[in-house]
Every structure is written in C-alpha cells, then in structure tokens.
C-alpha cells in the first residue's frame, strides 16, 4: 500500500506491480499508512484522523486528539 498528500491510498499486487485497489478523498492529506498482519485492513492517518480501510472502502474513522506535553 501507499498513501500521500493528494488524498489517495493505493493497494498494490507485489507479484505483478499492478494496482488492485484505491480509496481517494481529496480533502485528506495522508501522512502515513500501515496494513494489519493478515492484510485485511489498511490504517491511514491524515488530517488528525485515523481511517480504517477494507476492500477499498473506509470502514470507520476516528478523530485523533492531541496530547500536549508540558
């Protein structure tokens, strides 16, 4: 998987190099993404939100709260 500031999360087939899925929301600037061990869920972080993606659809998202040190 890959993600970026343009609002896209892409899933890739590593054997063929082809794209097998995508989720695009141009209002989000993703800063990072990860996949769970089974490869079923992608977790993407952007715009202070954590989004869970499955089968190229956002299955849920949560607003992240900031913790200030001080």
QUIRATA-V71730 format. One record per residue. PHI is phi in radians with two decimals (* if undefined). Layout:
{{PHI} {PHI}}
//
This chain:
{{*} {-2.55} {-2.63} {-2.89} {-1.20} {-1.47} {1.60} {-1.95} {-2.13} {-1.99} {-1.87} {-2.15} {-1.63} {-1.26} {-1.38} {-1.84} {1.40} {-1.59} {-1.38} {-2.02} {-2.94} {-2.71} {-2.33} {-2.20} {-2.47} {-1.17} {-1.51} {-1.96} {-1.94} {-1.30} {-1.88} {-3.02} {-2.64} {-2.63} {-2.10} {-1.32} {-1.03} {-1.44} {1.35} {-1.52} {-2.11} {-1.91} {-2.02} {-2.17} {-1.99} {-2.94} {0.87} {1.08} {-2.28} {-1.96} {-1.97} {-1.79} {-2.10} {-2.48} {0.93} {1.10} {-2.23} {-1.29} {-1.52} {-2.96} {-2.54} {-2.30} {-1.26} {-1.63} {-1.72} {-1.56} {-1.96} {-1.70} {-1.57} {3.05}}
//
